[in-house]
């Protein structure tokens, strides 16, 4: 068995003008005036334990993460766990969803529920992720609130740190959001 401990990343808050928005070390904060999502200093530890060579599998653990991982069958692995690209897409989906939550809450919209489904299309020439947020507002939502919720889907894309890192690596990210009333 091979045990690997990864320090995934440590993000430092670089701009002192944003420090007033951060009140705890382990939370996200949003600058509502500039529409910028910033992150407090944080250190994330991820532990991967692998057993069984290429056809084996492993576990990936962090403070609130515990999942099986494996090499896909298309690459000769067992396929009995999440593969690295699934974990990557899950990470950007989580970031986008958390950012959208902040944006919707900051706008004080009457959100009844919302979901985000994401899909990745991966080929030799392209890596593309499409987020499909569905935001349901209360029946008494105004047209202005509906439009604000629609704009929030795009604002969250711009504020997602993980998505922005992937875009620098030429990953294409699209948003196909839908807002409805209940």
N, C-alpha and C positions, 0 to 999 in steps of 0.2 A: 504494500500500500504506500502510495506517495502522498505526503501531506504538504500542501502548499498554502502559505498564508500570504495574502495580498493586501497591501495597503493601496486601496483603489485610488483615492485622491484626497487631497486636502485643499480646500478652497479658502483663500484668504480674501478678506474684504479689503480692497485696495483703495477705495475712494472714501476718505474721511467724511465727506459731505453726506454720505449715506448712513453713517453710524447712528444717527439719531433715530433711524427707523428700525434698528435692531435692538430688541430688548432681551433676547435669550440667545444662547450660543447655538442651540440646535433647531432653530425655526427659520423659515423663510420670512422675509419682510417685503413689502411692496411700497414703492414710492408712487403714491397715487397721482401726484402732479406731473411727473415726468413719464409715467407708465413703464417704469423699469422695475423688473423683479430682481432683487439682490439677495444674496445668500450670506448668512452669518458664517464666521469661521467654523469649519467643521472638519472632522477627521472620520473617515469611514473605513472600517476594517471588514474585509470579506475573506472567508475561509473556504477553500476548495479542498475536498478530500476525494481522491480517485482510487479505484480498485479495479484491476482486471485488464489492463492494457487497452488497446484500441476498441475491443468489443465489450469492454466493461462499462462502468458508469460511476458516477460520483454524486456528491452532494455539494451544494453551494449554500453557505450560511452567512448571514449578517444579523444585525440586531433583530430585525423583524422579517427576515427572509430565511426560508429553509426549503430548498427545492432540489429535486433530482436533476442531474445534468448528464449528458451523454453525447457522443459523437453521432451525427446522423447516419442512418443506414446507407444513404447515397455515397458516403465517404468510407464505408466499411465498418461503421460502428454499430452499436446495438440499437440506437434510436430510443432507448428506454429512459429518456429524460429530456429536459429542455436543452436545445443546442445553443451555441453562443449567439447566433443571430436572433433567436427567439428571446434570449435574455436581453440583448441590445434593444430590440423593438419594445419589449416590456418596460425597459428603463425609460425610453423616450416617451412612451405612452403614459407612464406614471408621472413623469415630469410635466408633460403637457396637461394632464388632468389636474394636477395640483395647482399649476399656474392658472388654468381656467377657473378653478375654484376661487382663487384669490381675486381674479378679475371680476367674476360675477358677484362675489360678496362685496367688493369695494364699490360696485355700482348699485348696490342695494336692490337688485332685481328680484322679483317674486318667483324664484325658482322652486318648482315643485319637485323636480327630479332632473338628473342629467346622467348620461352615459357617454363613454367614449369607446368606440371600437376602432382598432387600427389594423391595417394590413401592410405587409411589405412585399414588394415585387423586386426580386433580386435576380440579376442576370450578369453575364460577363461584362456588359457595357453600362449597367445602371443598378443603383441601389435606391429604391424609392419607397417612402413610407407615406401612407395616406391615413390621416386621422378623420374619423367620422363622428364628431360630437353631435349628440342629440340633446337639446335643452328644452325642457318642458316648463313653461311659465304658467302661473295661475290664470284662471279664466278672466280675471279682471285686469290683466296686463294691458298697458297702453301700446299703441303703435310705436311710440318712442322707445319704450322698454324692449319691445321685440327687436327693433333695429339695433339697440344697444347690445342686446344679447348676441345678435349676429356678428357685430363688430368685435365683441369679446372673444369670439372663436379665433379671429385673426390676431388680436392683441396677445392672446395666450401663446400663440406660435412664436411671436417675436420675443416673448419673455422667457421661453423655456431654455434653460442653460444647456441641457443635454442635447436638445434639438439644434441649438446654435453651434455646439461643438461638432455635431455630425454634419451640419451644412458646410462647415469649413473643410470637411473631408469629402466634399462633393456628393453627399447623400441628399437627395431631393425629398423635401417634406411638403406635402399638400394638405390643405384643410378643406373638407367638404362638410361643413356644418349645416345643421337644420335646427330651426327654432319653431316650436309649436306651442299652442296654449291648450290647457286642459279645463 
